[in-house]
Amino acid sequence: MFGVLFNTATVLVGSAIGLALNRGIPEKLSATLMQALALCTVYIGIDGALAGENTLILILSLAIGTIIGEGLDLDEKLNRFAKGLESRFRKQDGKVSIAEGFITASLLFCVGAMTIVGSLQAGLTGNQEMLITKALLDFVSSIVFASALGIGVMFAAGFVLVLQGGIVLLAQLVQPFFTDAVIAEMNCAGSVLIIALGLNILGVTKLKVLNFLPGIFLPILLCPLLAKIPFFS
């Protein structure tokens, strides 16, 4: 669990630095900086999405995942939780949205190949290298995002701890299901959500990205299922 705890700590420390820097960054520069980060986020998503090898699995994963996500209304539930935090920490000028910072950072830090593969490696072999690398990247990202989006980014550290820690603890149970093909398709689906997240930050769309989230895990079922069908194998 060292890698998970280290990653959580880097988000907390990075966010604290970003919040301190926020006071000295002009609003215009902060807005432009967020646009630059959004473009980088879109690029990261596009780069990861190319890892997929079966477009049908991506389509089915996101379609079925969206039905599940909408049924559970994940976006509304997490927004309600974030709004509860926001009511306690909102600044008087009302410019800082705890919910936006929390949700944006949580998805950026937790949706991707490094989260899944790194947590699995840590749980199965004790190899923390990928999680430590991810932690250093998240440290830099949390500084920049916290300076622009505020304290909500710091709360995302809890999401990192729960999700990555959960995967590490469950690694032994799920090991047989995580083939190279499954990981590639999970990465592809997750990266598509990263693209959506970047478009939201840019203000181009207002997608409920969290309601697509179950789609990331559906390749675990769809990959072996479609492999049994001659036409798709």
C-alpha positions in Angstrom: 0.0 0.0 0.0 3.0 2.3 0.1 2.5 3.5 -3.5 -1.2 4.3 -2.8 -0.3 6.2 0.4 2.5 8.1 -1.4 0.1 9.0 -4.2 -2.4 10.3 -1.7 0.2 12.3 0.1 1.5 13.9 -3.2 -2.0 15.0 -4.1 -2.5 16.6 -0.6 0.9 18.3 -0.7 0.6 19.4 -4.3 -2.9 20.8 -3.7 -1.7 22.7 -0.6 1.1 24.3 -2.7 -1.4 25.1 -5.5 -3.8 26.8 -3.0 -0.9 28.9 -1.7 0.1 29.9 -5.2 -3.5 30.7 -6.1 -3.3 34.0 -4.2 -0.6 35.3 -6.4 -1.9 34.2 -9.8 -4.0 36.7 -11.7 -7.5 35.5 -12.7 -6.9 35.9 -16.4 -3.7 33.8 -16.2 -5.4 31.2 -14.1 -8.2 30.9 -16.7 -5.7 30.6 -19.6 -3.7 28.1 -17.6 -6.8 25.9 -17.2 -7.4 26.0 -20.9 -3.8 24.8 -21.5 -4.3 22.0 -19.0 -7.6 21.0 -20.6 -5.8 20.7 -24.0 -3.2 18.5 -22.4 -6.0 16.4 -20.8 -7.6 15.9 -24.2 -4.2 14.9 -25.6 -3.6 12.4 -22.8 -7.1 10.9 -23.5 -6.4 10.6 -27.3 -3.0 9.0 -26.7 -4.5 6.4 -24.3 -7.6 5.7 -26.4 -5.3 4.4 -29.2 -4.4 1.5 -26.9 -7.8 -0.2 -27.7 -7.8 -2.9 -30.3 -11.6 -3.7 -30.6 -13.9 -0.8 -31.3 -16.9 -2.9 -30.6 -15.9 -3.5 -27.1 -15.5 0.2 -26.6 -18.9 0.9 -28.0 -20.6 -1.8 -25.9 -18.7 -0.9 -22.8 -19.7 2.7 -22.9 -23.2 2.0 -24.0 -23.9 -0.5 -21.3 -21.9 1.4 -18.8 -23.9 4.6 -19.4 -27.1 2.7 -18.8 -25.8 1.5 -15.5 -24.3 4.9 -14.6 -27.6 6.7 -15.5 -29.6 4.1 -13.5 -27.4 4.7 -10.5 -27.1 8.4 -11.3 -23.5 8.4 -10.2 -22.9 12.0 -11.3 -25.7 13.3 -9.2 -24.7 11.3 -6.1 -21.1 12.5 -6.3 -22.1 16.0 -7.1 -24.4 16.0 -4.0 -21.5 14.9 -1.9 -19.2 17.5 -3.4 -21.9 20.2 -2.9 -22.0 19.3 0.7 -18.3 19.9 1.0 -18.8 23.1 -1.0 -21.4 24.5 1.4 -18.7 24.3 4.2 -15.8 25.6 2.3 -17.2 28.0 -0.3 -15.3 31.3 -0.5 -17.3 34.5 0.0 -16.7 35.6 -3.6 -18.3 32.4 -4.9 -15.6 31.9 -7.6 -14.4 28.6 -6.3 -16.5 25.5 -7.0 -15.5 22.6 -4.6 -17.6 20.2 -6.7 -15.9 21.1 -10.0 -12.4 20.8 -8.5 -13.2 17.5 -6.7 -14.8 15.8 -9.6 -12.4 17.0 -12.2 -9.3 16.0 -10.2 -10.8 12.7 -9.0 -11.4 11.6 -12.6 -8.1 12.9 -13.9 -6.1 11.2 -11.1 -8.1 7.9 -11.1 -9.2 7.2 -14.6 -6.4 5.7 -16.6 -4.0 2.8 -17.2 -1.5 3.9 -14.6 -4.2 3.7 -11.9 -5.4 0.2 -12.9 -2.1 -1.4 -13.9 0.0 0.3 -11.2 -2.5 -0.7 -8.4 -2.6 -4.3 -9.8 1.2 -4.5 -9.9 1.4 -3.2 -6.3 -1.1 -5.8 -5.1 0.1 -8.8 -7.0 3.9 -8.4 -7.0 4.6 -5.6 -4.5 6.1 -3.5 -7.4 5.3 0.1 -6.5 7.3 1.8 -9.3 4.3 2.7 -11.5 2.3 4.1 -8.7 5.2 6.2 -7.5 5.7 7.5 -11.0 2.0 8.3 -11.2 2.2 10.0 -7.8 4.9 12.4 -9.1 2.8 13.3 -12.1 -0.2 13.8 -9.9 1.9 16.0 -7.6 2.6 18.4 -10.5 -1.0 18.2 -11.8 -2.5 18.9 -8.3 -0.4 22.0 -7.9 -1.7 23.5 -11.2 -5.3 22.3 -10.8 -5.6 23.4 -7.2 -4.2 26.9 -8.1 -7.1 27.2 -10.6 -9.9 25.1 -9.1 -9.3 25.5 -5.4 -9.6 23.2 -2.4 -11.8 20.6 -4.2 -8.7 19.2 -5.8 -7.3 18.4 -2.3 -10.4 16.4 -1.5 -9.7 14.2 -4.5 -6.9 12.6 -2.5 -9.6 10.7 -0.7 -10.9 9.3 -4.0 -7.3 8.3 -4.9 -6.9 6.5 -1.6 -10.2 4.6 -1.8 -10.1 3.6 -5.5 -6.4 2.6 -5.8 -6.3 1.1 -2.3 -9.4 -1.0 -3.2 -7.8 -2.3 -6.4 -4.6 -3.2 -4.5 -6.5 -5.1 -1.9 -8.7 -6.9 -4.4 -5.8 -7.7 -6.8 -5.4 -11.3 -5.8 -9.1 -12.0 -6.5 -9.2 -10.3 -9.9 -5.8 -11.3 -11.2 -7.2 -14.1 -13.6 -9.5 -11.6 -15.3 -6.9 -8.9 -16.1 -5.4 -10.1 -19.3 -3.4 -7.8 -21.6 -6.4 -7.4 -23.8 -8.7 -6.5 -20.9 -6.3 -3.9 -19.6 -5.9 -2.4 -23.1 -9.6 -2.0 -23.6 -10.1 -0.6 -20.0 -7.4 1.9 -20.8 -9.1 2.8 -24.1 -12.5 3.3 -22.4 -11.0 5.3 -19.6 -9.1 7.5 -22.0 -12.3 8.3 -23.9 -13.6 9.6 -20.6 -10.5 11.7 -20.1 -11.2 13.3 -23.5 -14.7 14.1 -22.3 -13.3 15.5 -19.1 -10.9 17.8 -21.1 -13.8 19.0 -23.3 -15.8 19.8 -20.1 -12.9 21.8 -18.7 -12.7 23.8 -22.0 -16.4 24.5 -21.7 -17.2 22.8 -25.0 -19.4 20.2 -23.4 -21.2 19.6 -20.2 -21.1 15.8 -20.2 -21.9 13.8 -17.1 -18.6 11.9 -17.2 -19.2 10.0 -14.0 -22.3 8.3 -15.5 -20.0 6.8 -18.1 -17.6 5.4 -15.5 -19.0 1.8 -15.2 -18.0 1.4 -18.8 -14.4 1.3 -17.8 -14.8 -2.1 -16.1 -17.1 -3.8 -18.6 -14.2 -5.1 -20.8 -13.5 -7.5 -17.9 -16.7 -9.3 -19.0 -16.9 -8.4 -22.7 -13.4 -9.4 -23.7 -13.7 -13.1 -22.8 -17.3 -13.1 -23.9 -16.6 -11.9 -27.4 -13.5 -14.0 -27.6 -15.8 -17.1 -27.6 -17.7 -15.9 -30.6 -15.8 -16.9 -33.8 -16.7 -13.8 -35.7 -15.0 -11.5 -33.1 -12.1 -13.7 -32.0 
